[in-house]
Amino acid sequence: MFGRKVKLRILFISLAFITLILTIFLILKSLEENVVYFQSPSEIREITELSKKKIRIGGMVKKNSISMNTNQVNFIITDFKNEINVSYMGVLPNLFEEEKGVVAEGYLKDRNFFSATKILAKHDENYMPPEVKEALKEK
């Protein structure tokens, strides 16, 4: 019915299509493992089922909430409606302080407690690196 050339073309196109589908599936599967969702303390209060996946919690560090032990830091993240207690072991960023924005990445233990593996301190829109500031002064 079909000639040899037509059968080879159909086979080649089929193999190329299957390879393309498999490649797209593997890329999406690997990206799925690296996706980290961002939530606020208010959103955490509203979830019905706690997940064991890594998430990010963002908000402001509550005033007078930072307590440092020898190698552990405990503080409270608030969005001015709800709060969550955060525990972190590691080196804090230089910009981390009370009443400043922070994003903590880690695992939710329950609705009130978060175990952070990484702390990302935010700066405001007025921040300018010292090198840029000096370059502007020279001009």
Secondary structure by P-SEA (a helix, b strand, c coil): cccaaaaaaaaaaaaaaaaaaaaaaaaaaaaaaabbbbbcaaaaaacccccccbbbbbbbcccccccccccbbbbbbbcccbbbbbbbccccccccccccccccccccccccbbbbcbbbbbbccccccaaaaaaaaac
